[in-house]
Amino acid sequence: MEKFRYLVVEGPIGAGKTSLARRLAARLSAELLLEQPNENPFLERFYDDMARYALPAQLFFLFQRSRMLEPLTQPDMFGRPTVADFLIDKDPLFARITLSPDELALYDKIYEALRPRAPSPDLVIYLQAPPATLVERVRRRGVGYERGVSEEYLALLAEGYSRFFYHYQQAPVLIVNSENLNFVERDADFELLVSRMRAMRSRREFFNLG
């Protein structure tokens, strides 16, 4: 595990990326970079009226993520590892789903101007799950601003993530089907994943538990 100095956990809403990022950071004694969706003042309104609030919600997250990654542009070779629950490269994925053509053109210009030149991760763990599983997990955790998340939107996100990581080449990717895995409540599942990470030999591998 010592080879992973910068590790990212990604996946659509409800995939379990933040919970897994926390456990991996504890295992690696790493700095933890977590998105802070509760700080986004447009998020709840976005889920109620996507067309109206997609652009400000998207730009707020872009500013937030860029600011959090800025220290990685000058890495300390003797510093602690870093584990994040977001990949800045996938930020436009949401924009392409929710923004109008004119808004997307504006967003793309801002994205290129703001995106920090942080190093590529040593590994990206991409968590997959069927839309029905994502919906069930989102409903179960009962976060207020997620009340308006629809299954249709989660299905679009899941499809968008699949397309994104099909083409993603900037870092090694471990694609994990998380439908039957619980990295928080089942230590055995977490240890299986750690073993799978240690055993990686190629830049794109899959982990599926039955």
BABANU-321825 format. One line per 8 residues: number of its first residue (from 1); their letters; for each residue x, y, z of N, C-alpha, C. Coordinates in steps of 0.02 Angstrom, whole numbers, plus 32768, in hexadecimal, padded with zeros to 4 digits. Example, Ala and Ser with C-alpha at 12.3 -4.5 7.8 and 13.67 -1.06 7.14 Angstrom:
! residues 2
1	as	8294/7EE4/8186/8267/7F1F/8186/8294/7F5B/8186; 8282/7F90/8162/82AC/7FCB/8165/8285/8002/818A
This chain:
! residues 210
1	mekfrylv	8029/7FC3/8000/8000/8000/8000/802B/803F/8000; 806B/803A/8011/8096/8074/8015/80A0/8096/7FD1; 8092/8071/7F9A/809A/808E/7F58/8064/80C0/7F47; 802E/80C1/7F6D/7FF6/80EF/7F5E/7FFF/812F/7F87; 801E/8161/7F67/8027/81A1/7F88/7FEC/81D0/7F7D; 7FCA/81C7/7F45/7F8F/81EF/7F35/7F5A/81C0/7F1A; 7F27/81B6/7F41/7EF4/8184/7F32/7EB0/81A7/7F2E; 7E88/8196/7EFB/7E46/81B4/7EF2/7E11/817E/7EF0
9	vegpigag	7DDA/8189/7F13/7DA0/815E/7F0F/7D69/8185/7EEC; 7D4D/8168/7EB7/7D1A/818A/7E90/7CDE/815D/7E84; 7CA8/817D/7E6E/7C6A/8158/7E60/7C2F/8185/7E66; 7BF6/8172/7E4B/7BBA/819C/7E4F/7B9F/81A1/7E96; 7B70/81CF/7E9F/7B51/81D9/7EE1/7B35/8197/7EFA; 7B47/8184/7F38/7B2E/8147/7F55/7B5B/810B/7F4C; 7B93/8112/7F28/7BBF/80DA/7F1C/7BE8/80C7/7F59; 7BF0/80F6/7F88/7C16/80E8/7FC5/7C5D/8103/7FC4
17	ktslarrl	7C6B/8134/7F99/7CB0/814B/7F91/7CCB/816E/7FCF; 7CA1/8197/7FF1/7CBB/81BB/802B/7CCA/818C/8064; 7C9E/815C/8070/7CAA/812B/80A6/7CEA/8104/8099; 7CF4/80EF/805B/7D31/80C9/804B/7D6E/80F5/8050; 7D6A/8133/803A/7DA3/8161/803E/7DB8/816A/8087; 7D88/816F/80B4/7D99/8176/80FB/7DC0/813A/8115; 7DAA/80FD/8103/7DCC/80C1/811C/7E12/80BB/80FE; 7E18/80CC/80BE/7E5A/80C7/809E/7E8A/80FB/80BB
25	aarlsael	7E71/8136/80CA/7E9C/8169/80E8/7EB4/8154/812D; 7E88/8134/8153/7E9C/811B/8195/7ED1/80E5/818E; 7EC9/80B8/815D/7EFA/8082/8153/7F3E/809E/813E; 7F3E/80D2/8115/7F7C/80EE/80FB/7F98/8127/8125; 7F75/8139/815B/7F87/8175/8183/7F8F/81B1/8154; 7F5C/81BB/812A/7F60/81EB/80F3/7F37/8229/8102; 7F49/8260/80E0/7F1E/829A/80DE/7EDE/8288/80B9; 7EA6/82A2/80D0/7E65/8291/80B3/7E46/82CF/8093
33	lleqpnen	7E39/82CC/8052/7E18/8302/802E/7DD2/82EA/801C; 7DA0/8309/803B/7D5B/82F6/8030/7D34/8331/8013; 7D0B/8323/7FE1/7CDC/8356/7FCA/7CB0/836B/8005; 7C9A/83AA/8002/7C6E/83C4/8037/7C2D/83DC/8017; 7C01/83AD/8003/7BC4/83C2/7FE1/7B96/83ED/800B; 7B9A/83E4/804E/7B6F/840C/807A/7B81/8456/8079; 7BBD/8467/805E/7BD1/84AD/8059/7BB5/84CE/801A; 7B9B/84A6/7FEB/7B82/84C2/7FAC/7B3C/84DE/7FB6
41	pflerfyd	7B33/8520/7FB4/7AF2/853D/7FC2/7ABF/8532/7F8A; 7AD6/8519/7F51/7AA8/850F/7F18/7A91/84C7/7F11; 7AAD/8499/7F39/7AA3/8452/7F2C/7A5B/843C/7F36; 7A3D/844F/7F6E/79F8/843A/7F7B/79C9/8458/7F46; 79D5/8496/7F33/79AC/84B6/7EFF/79B8/8495/7EBB; 79F5/847C/7EB0/7A04/8459/7E72/79D9/841B/7E6B; 79D2/83F4/7EA0/79AA/83B7/7E9C/7960/83C6/7E92; 794A/8401/7EA6/7904/8415/7E9C/78F9/8432/7E56
49	dmaryalp	792C/8454/7E3B/7925/8476/7DFA/7969/8474/7DD7; 7978/843C/7DB6/79BA/8432/7D99/79CB/8466/7D64; 799B/8474/7D39/79A8/84A2/7D02/79BE/84E7/7D1B; 79A2/84FD/7D51/79B0/8540/7D6A/79F1/8544/7D92; 79FF/8510/7DB9/7A36/8514/7DE8/7A72/84E8/7DD7; 7A72/84C7/7D9D/7AA9/849A/7D8C/7AEB/84C0/7D86; 7AEC/84F9/7D65/7B2B/851D/7D5B/7B49/8537/7D9C; 7B24/855B/7DC6/7B43/8571/7E05/7B58/8538/7E32
57	aqlfflfq	7B31/8502/7E34/7B44/84C9/7E5C/7B85/84AA/7E43; 7B8A/84A3/7E01/7BC5/8486/7DE2/7C03/84B1/7DED; 7BFC/84F3/7DE4/7C35/851F/7DED/7C4C/8521/7E35; 7C1C/851F/7E64/7C31/851E/7EAB/7C5D/84E1/7EB8; 7C48/84A6/7EA0/7C71/846A/7EAB/7CB4/8470/7E88; 7CB6/848D/7E4D/7CF6/8496/7E2A/7D26/84C1/7E53; 7D0D/84FA/7E6D/7D37/8524/7E97/7D4E/84FE/7ED5; 7D21/84DA/7EF4/7D32/84B5/7F31/7D67/8480/7F24
65	rsrmlepl	7D5C/8458/7EF0/7D8B/8422/7EE1/7DD0/843D/7ECD; 7DD0/8472/7EA6/7E0F/8490/7E90/7E37/84AA/7ECC; 7E14/84CB/7EFA/7E35/84E5/7F35/7E53/84AD/7F60; 7E2E/8476/7F66/7E46/843F/7F90/7E83/841D/7F72; 7E87/841B/7F2F/7EBE/83F9/7F0E/7EFC/8425/7F05; 7EF5/8465/7F11/7F2C/8493/7F04/7F6D/847E/7F27; 7F6B/8467/7F67/7FAA/8453/7F88/7FCE/841A/7F64; 7FA9/83F0/7F3E/7FC9/83B7/7F1D/7FF2/83CC/7EE0
73	tqpdmfgr	7FEB/840B/7ECB/8014/8422/7E92/805C/842B/7EA7; 806A/842E/7EE8/80AE/8432/7F02/80B7/83FD/7F38; 80B8/83BE/7F23/80B9/8387/7F55/80F8/8386/7F7F; 80F0/8375/7FBD/8128/836C/7FEB/813D/8323/7FEA; 8179/8316/7FD2/818D/82D0/7FC9/8192/82AB/800B; 8196/82D0/8042/8199/82AF/8083/8157/82B4/80A9; 8124/82CD/8089/80E3/82D5/80A8/80BC/8294/80AA; 8081/8298/80C9/8056/825E/80CE/8034/8251/808B
81	ptvadfli	801E/8212/8081/7FF5/8203/8045/7FB4/822A/8047; 7F91/822D/800F/7F52/8250/8009/7F1D/8221/7FED; 7EE2/8220/800C/7EA9/81FB/7FF2/7E70/822C/7FE8; 7E53/822C/7FAB/7E1D/825A/7F9B/7DE0/8233/7F84; 7DA4/8251/7F8E/7D67/8231/7F76/7D4C/8254/7F37; 7D79/8274/7F12/7D65/8293/7ED3/7DA1/8297/7EA4; 7D94/8295/7E64/7DC6/829A/7E2F/7DB3/82D7/7E06; 7DDE/830A/7E04/7DCD/8348/7DE3/7DC1/833D/7D98
89	dkdplfar	7DE2/830B/7D7A/7DDA/82FE/7D33/7D93/82EC/7D20; 7D6C/82D1/7D4F/7D29/82BC/7D3F/7CF6/82F4/7D4B; 7D0D/832F/7D62/7CDF/8365/7D71/7CB1/8376/7D36; 7CCA/8378/7CF8/7C9E/8389/7CC0/7C67/8355/7CB3; 7C6D/831A/7CCF/7C3A/82E6/7CC5/7BF5/8300/7CDB; 7BF2/831E/7D16/7BB3/8338/7D2F/7B9A/8371/7D02; 7BC9/839C/7CED/7BB7/83D5/7CC4/7B96/83BF/7C83; 7BAF/838B/7C65/7B94/8375/7C24/7B4F/8356/7C2C
97	itlspdel	7B3E/833F/7C67/7AFC/8322/7C73/7AC9/8359/7C81; 7ADE/838E/7CA3/7AAD/83BD/7CBF/7AAB/8402/7C9D; 7ADF/8416/7C79/7AE2/845A/7C60/7AC9/8460/7C19; 7AAF/849A/7C08/7A9C/84A9/7BC3/7ADB/84B3/7B9A; 7AD8/84B1/7B57/7B14/84BB/7B2E/7B3A/84FB/7B3E; 7B16/8533/7B46/7B38/8573/7B55/7B59/8571/7B9A; 7B35/8555/7BCA/7B52/854F/7C0E/7B8F/8521/7C0D; 7B8B/84EB/7BE8/7BC3/84BC/7BE5/7C00/84DD/7BC5
105	alydkiye	7BF6/8506/7B92/7C2E/8529/7B73/7C50/8558/7BA5; 7C28/857B/7BCC/7C43/85A7/7C00/7C67/857F/7C35; 7C47/8549/7C4C/7C66/851F/7C7F/7CA9/8504/7C68; 7CAD/84EC/7C29/7CEC/84D0/7C10/7D24/8503/7C12; 7D16/8541/7C03/7D4A/8575/7C05/7D61/8580/7C4C; 7D32/8582/7C7B/7D45/858D/7CC1/7D6B/8550/7CDB; 7D56/8515/7CC8/7D77/84D8/7CDE/7DC0/84D7/7CC8; 7DCD/84E7/7C89/7E12/84E7/7C70/7E3C/851B/7C93
113	alrpraps	7E1E/8554/7CA6/7E44/8588/7CC7/7E52/8578/7D10; 7E25/8554/7D31/7E2B/8548/7D78/7E4A/8505/7D8B; 7E45/84D5/7D5F/7E5A/8491/7D72/7EA4/8490/7D87; 7EB2/847C/7DC5/7EF7/847B/7DDC/7F1F/8445/7DB9; 7F5D/8450/7DAF/7F89/841F/7D8E/7FA6/83EF/7DC2; 7F79/83D0/7DE6/7F8C/83A0/7E19/7FA6/8360/7DF8; 7FCF/8339/7E1A/7FE7/82FB/7DFD/7FAF/82C9/7DF3; 7FB9/829B/7DC5/7F88/8265/7DBC/7F8B/8236/7DF7
121	pdlviylq	7F53/8219/7E0B/7F54/81E9/7E43/7F7E/81AC/7E33; 7F98/818D/7E68/7FBA/814D/7E60/7F87/8116/7E52; 7F49/8120/7E69/7F13/80F0/7E5C/7ED0/8112/7E66; 7EA2/8103/7E38/7E5D/8118/7E41/7E32/80D9/7E4C; 7E0D/80D8/7E82/7DDD/80A2/7E8E/7D99/80BB/7E79; 7D7E/809D/7E45/7D3E/80B2/7E29/7D09/8081/7E41; 7CDB/8099/7E6B/7CA6/806F/7E87/7C68/8072/7E5A; 7C52/8038/7E45/7C16/8032/7E1C/7BDE/8013/7E46
129	appatlve	7BA0/8021/7E33/7B65/8000/7E50/7B2A/800F/7E23; 7AFA/7FE1/7E1D/7ABE/7FEE/7DF4/7A97/8029/7E0F; 7A73/804E/7DE4/7A4C/8088/7DFB/7A1D/8078/7E35; 79FD/803E/7E34/79CE/802C/7E6A/79F3/8028/7EAD; 7A30/800E/7EAC/7A58/800A/7EE9/7A6C/8050/7F00; 7A7F/807B/7ED1/7A91/80C0/7EE3/7A56/80E4/7F03; 7A1B/80DC/7EE5/79DF/80FC/7F00/79D2/80E4/7F48; 79D6/80A3/7F53/79C8/8087/7F95/79FA/80A2/7FC9
137	rvrrrgvg	7A39/80A8/7FB6/7A6B/80C2/7FE5/7A60/810C/7FF3; 7A50/8132/7FC0/7A43/817A/7FCA/7A08/8184/7FF8; 79D2/815E/7FED/7997/8164/8017/79A6/814F/805F; 79CF/811B/8067/79DC/8101/80A9/7A05/8132/80D4; 7A33/8156/80B5/7A5C/8183/80DE/7A37/81C5/80EE; 7A02/81D4/80CA/79D4/8209/80DE/79F2/824E/80E4; 7A20/8260/80B7/7A3C/82A4/80B7/7A09/82D4/809A; 79FE/830B/80BD/79C8/8338/80AA/79CA/8350/8062
145	yergvsee	7A05/8369/804C/7A08/8385/8009/7A03/8350/7FD2; 7A05/8310/7FE5/7A00/82DB/7FB3/79B8/82C2/7FAA; 7989/82E1/7FCD/7944/82CA/7FC8/792A/82CD/7F80; 7942/82FE/7F5A/7929/8306/7F16/794E/82DE/7EE1; 797D/82B4/7EF5/79A3/828D/7EC4/7975/8257/7EA6; 796E/8256/7E65/7943/8225/7E45/796B/81E9/7E2C; 7948/81B1/7E22/7969/8176/7E07/7980/8183/7DC0; 795A/81AB/7D9B/796E/81BB/7D56/79B1/81E0/7D55
153	ylallaeg	79B9/8210/7D83/79F8/8236/7D86/7A32/8208/7D9A; 7A27/81DD/7DCA/7A5B/81AF/7DDF/7A6E/817E/7DA7; 7A3D/816A/7D7F/7A4B/813F/7D46/7A76/8163/7D12; 7A67/81A3/7D06/7A90/81CC/7CD9/7AD7/81D3/7CF3; 7ADE/81DD/7D34/7B20/81E3/7D51/7B47/81A2/7D4A; 7B27/816A/7D59/7B48/8129/7D54/7B61/811D/7D0D; 7B37/812E/7CDC/7B4A/8126/7C96/7B84/8155/7C85; 7B80/8194/7C9E/7BB5/81C3/7C91/7BF8/81AE/7CAE
161	ysrffyhy	7BF7/8193/7CEA/7C34/8179/7D09/7C51/813F/7CE0; 7C27/8113/7CC9/7C3E/80DA/7CA1/7C61/80F2/7C62; 7C43/8123/7C40/7C62/813F/7C04/7CA4/8161/7C14; 7CA5/8188/7C4A/7CE1/81AC/7C5C/7D1B/817D/7C69; 7D10/814A/7C93/7D47/811E/7CA5/7D58/80ED/7C6E; 7D2C/80E3/7C3E/7D3E/80BA/7C04/7D77/80DB/7BDD; 7D77/811E/7BDC/7DAA/8143/7BB6/7DE3/815E/7BE1; 7DDB/815B/7C23/7E0D/817A/7C50/7E4F/8154/7C4E
169	qqapvliv	7E87/8178/7C42/7EC8/8158/7C3C/7EFD/8179/7C68; 7EEB/81AC/7C8D/7F1E/81D4/7CB0/7F3B/81B1/7CED; 7F1A/817E/7D07/7F32/815B/7D43/7F18/8113/7D42; 7F39/80E6/7D67/7F1E/80A2/7D6E/7ED9/80A4/7D8F; 7EAE/8076/7D7A/7E69/8075/7D93/7E58/802E/7DAA; 7E3F/8028/7DE7/7E22/7FEA/7DFF/7DD6/7FF3/7E01; 7DB3/7FD0/7DD4/7D6B/7FD6/7DCE/7D4A/7FA4/7DFC; 7D23/7FBC/7E2C/7D07/7F92/7E61/7CBB/7F92/7E5C
177	nsenlnfv	7C9E/7F58/7E55/7C56/7F51/7E5A/7C44/7F4F/7EA4; 7C29/7F86/7EBD/7C1D/7F8C/7F05/7BD8/7F74/7F1B; 7BB2/7F56/7EEE/7B6D/7F43/7EFE/7B6A/7F13/7F39; 7B99/7EE4/7F3C/7B98/7EB2/7F71/7BD0/7EBB/7FA4; 7BEC/7EF7/7FA6/7C23/7F05/7FD4/7C0F/7F3C/8005; 7C24/7F36/8042/7C17/7F69/8075/7C58/7F75/809A; 7C7B/7FAA/8086/7CBE/7FB8/80A1/7CBC/7FD7/80E6; 7C81/7FEC/80FC/7C7B/800B/813E/7C6B/7FD7/8174
185	erdadfel	7C3B/7FAD/8166/7C23/7F7F/8199/7C43/7F3A/8196; 7C63/7F2A/815E/7C82/7EE7/8158/7CCD/7EEF/814C; 7CF4/7EE1/8181/7D3C/7EE7/817B/7D59/7EB8/8146; 7D3A/7E7E/813F/7D52/7E4D/810E/7D4F/7E6A/80C7; 7D1A/7E90/80B8/7D14/7EAF/8076/7D4B/7EE1/806B; 7D59/7F09/809E/7D8E/7F3B/8099/7DD2/7F1B/808E; 7DDF/7EE5/80B4/7E20/7EC4/80AD/7E27/7EA2/8068; 7DF0/7E89/804E/7DF2/7E6E/800A/7E06/7EA3/7FD7
193	lvsrmram	7DEA/7EDE/7FDF/7DFB/7F15/7FB2/7E44/7F29/7FB9; 7E5C/7F2E/7FF6/7EA2/7F40/8001/7ED0/7F0D/7FE0; 7EBF/7ECD/7FE7/7EE7/7E99/7FC7/7EE6/7EA0/7F7C; 7EAC/7EB1/7F61/7EA6/7EBA/7F19/7ECE/7EF5/7F01; 7ED1/7F2A/7F28/7EFA/7F64/7F17/7F44/7F52/7F16; 7F5A/7F2E/7F49/7FA0/7F1A/7F4D/7FB5/7EEE/7F12; 7F85/7EC7/7EF9/7F95/7E96/7EC5/7F92/7EB3/7E7F; 7F7F/7EF2/7E78/7F77/7F0E/7E34/7FB9/7F0D/7E0E
201	rsrreffn	7FB5/7EF7/7DCF/7FF0/7EF4/7DA4/7FE6/7F1B/7D63; 7FA9/7F28/7D50/7F9C/7F4E/7D12/7F78/7F8F/7D23; 7F6E/7FB9/7CF1/7F51/7FFB/7CFD/7F05/7FFA/7D02; 7EE5/7FC3/7CF1/7E9C/7FBF/7CF6/7E88/7F79/7D0A; 7E6B/7F73/7D45/7E58/7F31/7D5D/7E12/7F36/7D7D; 7DF3/7EFB/7D88/7DAF/7EF8/7DA0/7DAC/7ECE/7DE0; 7D7F/7EE3/7E0D/7D73/7EBE/7E4B/7D28/7EB7/7E54; 7D11/7E79/7E51/7CC9/7E6B/7E55/7CBE/7E31/7E85
209	lg	7C98/7E3E/7EBA/7C8A/7E09/7EEB/7C45/7DEC/7EDD; 7C45/7DB7/7EB5/7C0A/7D8F/7EAA/7BC9/7DB1/7E9C
